[in-house]
Amino acid sequence: MDRRGSGQRSTPRYASYLPHIKANRAATRKMKPLLTLKSTALVSRPAIMAFSPAARTLLFLRVVVRILFLLGSRSMMMKALYVLCIALSLLLNACSPPVSFKSTDISGSDWGKDFSLLDHRGRTRRLADFKGQVVIVFFGYTQCPDVCPTTLSTMREVMALLGSSADRVQVLFVSLDPARDSAEVLAQYVTAFDRRFIGLRADEAHTAATAKEFKVFYARQPGKTADSYTIDHSTGSYVFDPQGRLRLLVRHGETAENVVADLRQLLASH
């Protein structure tokens, strides 16, 4: 029915919202000095990273407060607050300085994902068996004259420097010489450096497949007799984080102190 001829004034469609809108605008005007757009202007990521974490949080919260005061509906405010809290978490994570390692960071590599080998006690071992630990994998052979013993000696020193944290680290020595490195030989060899070290082995074909998966080069060099050959091989050690992801390549000759620093970072992040 048309009310214009009845003497009654028509009620505006959104009259019930007017008091809330007016109050919201008044509050916004009062907060204007604090919430001016100039103070919350978007800045580049490098500029944000130059701020301290506390400054980044304050900057973002000022944006949150301004947006909430400009919204008119309580339900919309709650939804916006939820979304903005998530955005704040992402912002702080994205702007955190990247982790810096002493060793070569190979995170995200699509190789070296797993292995299936026999340990020096005859049990089948896979990478998943060591979940929750930082795992160091080194390929070599027990009759190696230099690289292997020096690497394992360094790892022994690493375990000593780690103290109680060493319980969360596992060193694995993978033999590239299954013909001479029997389970008994491996057991005597690796435990001579540290009783917690584990030797791993397989047959020739499986050894070659595992080395290929880890991009390990090795080649047999003949000696004076059939059993006196040596093996040229890659000298780096691979480090997995507690979630089983390949993270680092430790160069041969790296100091125990630098290795410990890297391992502590991986342990602290999980």
Residue pairs with C-beta under 8 A, 6 or more apart in sequence:
3 9
3 10
4 10
12 18
17 72
20 72
21 72
24 69
24 70
24 72
27 69
28 35
28 69
28 70
31 65
31 66
31 69
34 62
34 65
35 62
35 65
35 66
35 69
37 66
39 62
40 59
40 62
40 63
40 66
45 94
45 95
48 56
48 59
48 91
48 95
49 95
49 97
51 59
51 95
53 92
53 96
56 91
56 92
56 95
57 88
57 92
60 87
60 88
60 91
61 88
63 84
64 81
64 84
64 88
67 80
67 84
68 77
68 80
68 81
71 77
71 80
99 265
99 269
101 247
101 248
101 262
101 265
102 254
102 258
102 259
102 261
102 262
103 239
103 248
103 249
103 250
103 251
103 254
103 258
103 259
103 262
104 248
104 249
104 250
104 251
105 247
105 248
106 246
106 247
106 248
106 249
107 245
107 246
107 247
109 246
111 213
111 214
111 215
111 246
112 213
112 214
112 215
112 238
112 246
113 127
113 213
113 246
114 126
114 127
114 128
114 213
115 125
115 126
115 127
115 137
115 174
115 200
115 210
115 213
115 214
116 124
116 125
116 126
116 206
117 124
117 125
117 174
117 200
117 201
117 202
117 206
117 210
118 124
118 125
118 183
118 200
118 201
118 202
119 125
119 198
119 199
119 200
120 183
120 184
120 186
120 187
120 190
120 198
120 199
120 200
120 201
121 183
121 187
122 183
125 172
125 198
125 200
127 135
127 240
127 244
128 244
130 170
130 240
130 244
131 242
131 243
131 244
132 168
132 242
133 168
133 169
133 170
133 242
134 168
134 169
134 170
134 239
134 240
134 241
134 242
134 263
134 266
134 267
135 169
135 170
135 172
135 239
135 240
135 244
136 155
136 169
136 170
136 171
136 172
136 237
136 238
136 239
136 240
136 250
137 172
137 174
137 214
137 237
137 238
137 239
137 240
138 148
138 151
138 152
138 155
138 171
138 172
138 173
138 174
138 237
138 238
139 174
139 176
139 211
139 214
139 216
139 218
139 233
139 234
140 147
140 148
140 151
140 173
140 174
140 175
140 176
140 233
141 148
141 175
141 176
141 177
141 180
141 181
141 231
141 233
142 148
142 175
142 177
142 180
142 181
142 185
142 186
142 189
143 177
143 180
143 230
144 230
144 231
145 230
147 233
147 235
147 252
148 173
150 252
150 253
151 235
151 237
151 252
152 171
152 173
152 190
152 193
152 194
152 197
153 193
154 254
154 255
154 256
154 259
155 171
155 193
155 194
155 197
155 237
155 259
156 193
156 194
157 256
158 169
158 256
158 259
158 260
158 263
159 166
159 169
159 171
159 194
159 196
160 166
161 256
161 257
161 260
162 169
162 260
162 263
162 264
165 263
165 264
165 267
166 196
168 242
168 267
169 263
169 267
170 196
170 198
171 194
171 196
171 197
171 198
172 197
172 198
172 199
172 200
173 186
173 189
173 190
173 197
173 198
173 199
173 200
174 200
174 201
174 207
174 210
175 181
175 186
175 199
175 200
175 201
175 207
176 207
176 211
176 216
176 218
176 231
176 233
177 231
178 201
178 202
178 203
178 204
178 207
179 204
180 227
181 189
181 199
181 201
182 201
183 199
183 201
186 199
186 200
186 201
187 199
189 199
190 197
190 198
190 199
191 197
201 207
202 210
211 217
211 218
214 238
215 234
216 233
216 234
217 232
217 233
217 234
218 231
218 232
218 233
218 234
219 231
219 232
219 233
220 229
220 230
220 231
221 229
221 230
221 231
221 232
222 229
223 229
223 230
235 251
235 252
236 249
236 250
236 251
236 252
237 249
237 250
237 252
238 246
238 248
238 249
238 250
239 246
239 247
239 248
239 249
239 250
239 262
239 263
239 266
240 246
240 247
241 247
241 266
241 269
241 270
242 266
242 267
242 270
243 270
247 266
248 262
248 266
250 259
250 262
